[in-house]
Amino acid sequence: MITAPDENKRPLFSANQVIDFYLENSPKIFPQGNGMFSSLTKLVSAIWGPKYDGKYLHSKVKQLLTERKLSETLTNVIIPTFDIKLLQPIIFSSFEARHSPLKNAHLADICISTSAAPTYLPAHYFETTDSDGNSHSYNLIDGGIAANNPTLVAMSQIKKEIALTNKNFANFKSIDYHKFIIISIGTGSAKMEQKFSAHLASKWGVLQWLYHGGSNPLIDSFFQGSADVVDIHMSSLFQSLNCEKNYLRIQDDTLMGESSSVDVSTKENLQELVQIGKNLLNKKVSRVNLETGIFEEIDGEGTNADALTQLAKRLSRERQLRKTNVAAK
């Protein structure tokens, strides 16, 4: 939404407009229904097909993105998906799209694919072709299956770009991680709620693993485990290099009830999520405890808003320095 270009080569949306977009469109993407009958219908749908047909989401994405392709993004992006036919991750990046036409897919197809969470939205199929008539087919679902926290994917792609640009394997091996500045923003979790237990799960069959108490324990576990492993790895890496301030993870792991749901799009819950996001800015900077997996506040580093401001200043200075160096050449 903020990297796809409009007709004037500016972002389709400002950051402020993103919230209004979700408030308006989420109830149409995830229609709620009312009462016990609606809950029963959703349960049956989860057994026999995706919970939502995705028609409104698909039409809205295609309406906004039209024929724009990945290579047209205003800044570099990396978007993970998972090919259910090949059983392997497929990583779309603007860098590769500019060098490999078969990876230069329409942004609409990529966005539909990476949001196709199993049991919630249908898998997506599309093909790409190049000028020589070669084609490649994709059978994709949500990239969160493999990379719900895409930080490591991003770092791997950056290393790949450096290697391909320099064509020097020695440089590729000697990347200085002190030069990396990473802002990783989570979408919240219900870790503190502790709503499942081994005693409870030991009695579950396939149905209960797919649907229990309005949530999807199997998918939730995959997604949360994938995200946390990456965060623990990144925290450990940057702490060992004595540059932990280069890695800022902003995450709320205290969500409860409907606010921790993937698809409760009532007006009340959406407004609650907006407020949770605002409150998160004012919370102290936290880092994951490598033993417990719980986020703990760090004394002396201010709030998330303070940290974001400092990182923004560093990035701005770096951008000005690079522009000056390019002009000098």
C-alpha positions as CSV (number, residue, x, y, z in Angstrom):
1,M,0.0,0.0,0.0
2,I,2.9,2.4,0.6
3,T,5.3,1.1,-2.0
4,A,3.1,0.5,-5.0
5,P,3.1,3.5,-7.3
6,D,0.1,5.6,-8.3
7,E,-0.1,7.3,-11.7
8,N,2.2,10.1,-10.4
9,K,4.8,7.6,-9.2
10,R,3.9,8.3,-5.6
11,P,2.7,5.8,-3.0
12,L,-0.9,4.6,-3.5
13,F,-1.6,5.3,0.2
14,S,-0.1,7.4,2.9
15,A,0.6,5.7,6.2
16,N,-2.4,7.5,7.8
17,Q,-4.7,6.3,5.1
18,V,-3.8,2.6,5.7
19,I,-5.8,2.6,9.0
20,D,-8.9,4.0,7.4
21,F,-8.6,1.5,4.6
22,Y,-8.7,-1.4,7.0
23,L,-11.5,0.0,9.1
24,E,-13.6,0.3,6.0
25,N,-12.7,-2.9,4.2
26,S,-12.0,-5.5,6.9
27,P,-15.7,-6.2,7.6
28,K,-16.1,-6.9,3.9
29,I,-13.0,-9.1,3.7
30,F,-14.0,-11.0,6.8
31,P,-17.8,-10.8,7.1
32,Q,-18.9,-11.7,10.6
33,G,-22.5,-12.8,10.7
34,N,-24.3,-13.1,14.1
35,G,-25.4,-15.7,16.6
36,M,-24.8,-19.4,17.1
37,F,-25.9,-20.3,13.5
38,S,-23.1,-18.1,12.1
39,S,-20.5,-19.8,14.3
40,L,-21.8,-23.2,13.2
41,T,-21.6,-22.2,9.6
42,K,-18.0,-21.0,10.0
43,L,-17.0,-24.3,11.7
44,V,-18.5,-26.3,8.8
45,S,-16.7,-24.0,6.3
46,A,-13.4,-24.5,8.1
47,I,-13.9,-28.3,7.7
48,W,-14.9,-28.4,4.0
49,G,-13.2,-25.3,2.6
50,P,-11.7,-21.9,3.4
51,K,-13.6,-19.8,6.0
52,Y,-13.9,-16.9,3.5
53,D,-14.1,-17.0,-0.3
54,G,-11.7,-14.1,-0.7
55,K,-13.8,-12.6,-3.6
56,Y,-14.0,-9.1,-2.1
57,L,-10.3,-9.1,-1.1
58,H,-9.2,-10.3,-4.6
59,S,-11.3,-7.7,-6.4
60,K,-10.2,-4.9,-4.2
61,V,-6.5,-5.8,-4.6
62,K,-6.8,-6.0,-8.4
63,Q,-8.8,-2.8,-8.5
64,L,-6.1,-0.9,-6.7
65,L,-3.0,-2.5,-8.2
66,T,-4.3,-3.1,-11.8
67,E,-1.4,-4.3,-14.0
68,R,1.5,-3.1,-11.8
69,K,4.3,-5.5,-11.5
70,L,6.8,-6.2,-8.7
71,S,9.7,-4.4,-10.5
72,E,7.7,-1.1,-10.3
73,T,7.6,-0.7,-6.5
74,L,8.9,2.6,-5.3
75,T,11.4,1.0,-2.9
76,N,12.8,-2.5,-2.6
77,V,10.4,-5.0,-1.1
78,I,10.6,-8.7,-0.2
79,I,7.4,-10.8,0.0
80,P,7.4,-14.4,1.2
81,T,4.9,-16.9,-0.1
82,F,4.8,-20.7,0.0
83,D,4.2,-23.0,-3.0
84,I,1.9,-25.8,-1.9
85,K,2.7,-27.8,-5.0
86,L,6.5,-27.7,-4.6
87,L,6.3,-27.6,-0.8
88,Q,8.8,-24.8,-0.6
89,P,9.0,-21.1,0.1
90,I,8.9,-18.8,-2.9
91,I,10.4,-15.4,-2.1
92,F,9.4,-12.4,-4.4
93,S,11.8,-9.5,-4.3
94,S,11.9,-6.3,-6.4
95,F,15.6,-6.9,-6.9
96,E,15.1,-10.3,-8.5
97,A,12.1,-9.1,-10.4
98,R,14.3,-6.6,-12.2
99,H,16.7,-9.4,-13.3
100,S,14.4,-12.4,-13.8
101,P,11.2,-11.7,-15.8
102,L,9.6,-15.0,-14.5
103,K,9.8,-13.6,-10.9
104,N,8.4,-10.2,-12.0
105,A,4.8,-11.1,-11.2
106,H,1.8,-8.8,-10.9
107,L,1.7,-7.2,-7.5
108,A,-2.0,-8.2,-7.2
109,D,-1.1,-11.9,-7.6
110,I,1.7,-11.7,-5.0
111,C,-0.5,-9.8,-2.5
112,I,-3.4,-12.3,-2.9
113,S,-1.0,-15.2,-2.5
114,T,0.9,-14.0,0.6
115,S,-2.4,-13.3,2.4
116,A,-3.9,-16.7,1.6
117,A,-3.7,-18.1,5.1
118,P,-4.7,-21.8,5.2
119,T,-8.3,-22.4,6.4
120,Y,-9.1,-18.7,6.1
121,L,-8.6,-17.8,2.5
122,P,-8.2,-19.9,-0.7
123,A,-4.8,-20.7,-2.3
124,H,-4.0,-18.7,-5.4
125,Y,-2.7,-19.9,-8.8
126,F,-1.1,-17.7,-11.5
127,E,1.5,-17.9,-14.2
128,T,4.3,-15.5,-15.4
129,T,5.8,-15.4,-18.9
130,D,8.9,-13.7,-20.4
131,S,9.6,-12.2,-23.8
132,D,10.8,-15.5,-25.1
133,G,7.6,-17.3,-24.3
134,N,8.8,-19.2,-21.3
135,S,6.4,-19.5,-18.5
136,H,6.3,-20.4,-14.8
137,S,3.3,-21.5,-12.7
138,Y,2.8,-20.7,-9.0
139,N,0.5,-22.5,-6.6
140,L,0.8,-20.3,-3.5
141,I,-0.5,-19.8,0.0
142,D,0.5,-17.5,2.9
143,G,4.2,-17.0,3.2
144,G,3.7,-17.0,7.0
145,I,3.9,-20.8,6.8
146,A,7.7,-20.4,6.3
147,A,8.4,-16.9,7.3
148,N,5.8,-15.2,9.5
149,N,8.6,-13.0,10.6
150,P,10.5,-12.2,7.4
151,T,13.5,-10.6,8.9
152,L,15.9,-13.4,8.0
153,V,14.5,-13.6,4.5
154,A,15.2,-9.9,4.1
155,M,18.7,-10.3,5.3
156,S,19.4,-13.2,3.0
157,Q,18.1,-11.3,0.0
158,I,20.3,-8.3,0.9
159,K,23.3,-10.6,1.1
160,K,22.3,-12.2,-2.3
161,E,22.0,-8.7,-3.8
162,I,25.4,-7.7,-2.6
163,A,26.9,-10.9,-3.9
164,L,25.3,-10.5,-7.3
165,T,26.1,-6.8,-7.5
166,N,29.8,-7.2,-6.6
167,K,30.2,-10.7,-8.2
168,N,32.7,-11.3,-5.5
169,F,32.2,-14.2,-3.1
170,A,34.7,-12.9,-0.6
171,N,32.6,-9.8,-0.1
172,F,29.5,-11.9,0.2
173,K,31.1,-13.8,3.1
174,S,32.4,-10.8,5.0
175,I,29.3,-8.8,5.4
176,D,29.4,-6.5,8.5
177,Y,26.2,-6.9,10.4
178,H,27.0,-3.8,12.4
179,K,25.8,-1.9,9.4
180,F,22.4,-3.5,9.4
181,I,19.5,-1.5,10.9
182,I,16.4,-3.5,11.4
183,I,12.9,-2.5,12.5
184,S,10.7,-5.6,12.9
185,I,7.0,-4.9,13.6
186,G,4.8,-7.8,14.8
187,T,1.0,-8.0,14.5
188,G,0.5,-9.1,18.1
189,S,0.0,-12.5,19.8
190,A,-1.9,-14.0,22.7
191,K,1.2,-15.5,24.3
192,M,0.3,-14.2,27.8
193,E,-3.2,-15.5,27.6
194,Q,-2.0,-19.1,27.7
195,K,-5.3,-20.5,26.4
196,F,-4.0,-23.9,25.4
197,S,-2.2,-26.6,27.4
198,A,-0.7,-30.0,26.9
199,H,-3.5,-31.5,29.0
200,L,-6.1,-29.9,26.7
201,A,-4.3,-30.6,23.4
202,S,-3.6,-34.2,24.3
203,K,-7.2,-35.0,23.7
204,W,-7.5,-33.2,20.3
205,G,-8.0,-34.8,17.0
206,V,-7.7,-33.2,13.5
207,L,-10.9,-31.2,14.0
208,Q,-9.8,-29.6,17.3
209,W,-6.4,-28.8,16.0
210,L,-8.0,-26.9,13.1
211,Y,-10.7,-25.2,15.1
212,H,-11.0,-24.7,18.9
213,G,-12.7,-21.9,20.7
214,G,-12.9,-19.7,17.7
215,S,-9.2,-20.0,16.8
216,N,-7.0,-22.3,14.8
217,P,-4.4,-23.9,17.2
218,L,-2.4,-25.6,14.4
219,I,-2.0,-22.6,12.2
220,D,-1.5,-20.3,15.2
221,S,1.3,-22.5,16.5
222,F,3.1,-22.7,13.1
223,F,2.9,-18.9,12.6
224,Q,3.9,-18.0,16.2
225,G,6.7,-20.5,16.3
226,S,8.1,-19.3,13.0
227,A,8.0,-15.7,14.1
228,D,9.5,-16.3,17.5
229,V,12.4,-18.4,16.3
230,V,13.5,-15.6,14.0
231,D,13.2,-13.0,16.7
232,I,15.2,-15.1,19.2
233,H,17.9,-15.7,16.5
234,M,18.1,-12.0,15.6
235,S,18.2,-10.8,19.2
236,S,20.9,-13.3,20.0
237,L,23.0,-12.3,16.9
238,F,22.9,-8.6,17.6
239,Q,23.5,-9.0,21.3
240,S,26.6,-11.1,20.6
241,L,27.9,-8.4,18.3
242,N,27.2,-5.7,20.9
243,C,25.0,-3.7,18.6
244,E,21.6,-4.7,20.0
245,K,20.2,-1.2,19.4
246,N,20.5,-1.9,15.6
247,Y,17.6,-4.4,16.0
248,L,14.2,-3.1,17.2
249,R,11.4,-5.5,17.5
250,I,8.0,-4.0,18.3
251,Q,5.5,-6.6,19.3
252,D,2.5,-6.9,21.8
253,D,2.3,-10.4,23.2
254,T,-0.4,-9.5,25.7
255,L,-3.4,-9.6,23.4
256,M,-6.6,-11.2,24.8
257,G,-9.8,-12.5,23.4
258,E,-11.1,-11.0,20.2
259,S,-8.1,-8.7,19.8
260,S,-5.9,-11.7,19.4
261,S,-8.1,-13.1,16.6
262,V,-7.0,-13.2,13.0
263,D,-10.4,-12.3,11.6
264,V,-12.8,-10.6,14.1
265,S,-13.6,-7.5,12.0
266,T,-16.3,-5.9,14.1
267,K,-16.1,-2.1,14.5
268,E,-15.4,-2.5,18.2
269,N,-12.5,-4.9,17.7
270,L,-10.9,-2.9,14.9
271,Q,-11.0,0.3,17.0
272,E,-9.5,-1.7,19.9
273,L,-6.6,-2.8,17.6
274,V,-6.0,0.8,16.5
275,Q,-5.7,1.8,20.2
276,I,-3.4,-1.1,21.0
277,G,-1.1,0.1,18.2
278,K,-1.1,3.6,19.6
279,N,-0.4,2.4,23.1
280,L,2.4,0.2,21.8
281,L,4.3,3.4,20.7
282,N,4.3,4.6,24.3
283,K,5.5,1.4,25.8
284,K,9.2,1.0,26.8
285,V,11.5,-0.7,24.3
286,S,11.5,-4.4,24.9
287,R,13.6,-7.4,23.9
288,V,12.8,-11.1,24.0
289,N,14.2,-13.0,26.9
290,L,16.2,-15.8,25.2
291,E,15.2,-18.2,28.0
292,T,11.4,-17.6,28.4
293,G,10.5,-16.1,25.0
294,I,8.7,-13.3,26.8
295,F,9.3,-9.6,25.9
296,E,10.9,-7.7,28.7
297,E,11.2,-3.9,29.0
298,I,14.7,-2.4,28.8
299,D,15.5,0.4,31.2
300,G,17.2,3.5,29.8
301,E,16.2,3.1,26.2
302,G,12.9,5.1,26.2
303,T,9.8,4.2,24.4
304,N,9.2,2.5,21.1
305,A,8.4,5.9,19.7
306,D,11.7,7.3,21.0
307,A,13.6,4.4,19.4
308,L,11.8,4.8,16.1
309,T,12.7,8.5,16.0
310,Q,16.3,7.7,16.6
311,L,16.5,5.1,14.0
312,A,14.7,7.4,11.5
313,K,17.3,10.0,12.1
314,R,20.1,7.5,11.5
315,L,18.4,6.3,8.3
316,S,17.9,9.9,7.1
317,R,21.6,10.7,7.7
318,E,22.6,7.6,5.8
319,R,20.4,8.5,2.9
320,Q,21.8,12.0,2.7
321,L,25.4,10.6,2.9
322,R,24.7,8.2,0.0
323,K,23.1,10.9,-2.1
324,T,26.2,13.1,-1.5
325,N,28.5,10.2,-2.4
326,V,26.6,9.5,-5.6
327,A,26.7,13.2,-6.6
328,A,30.4,13.4,-5.9
329,K,31.0,10.5,-8.3
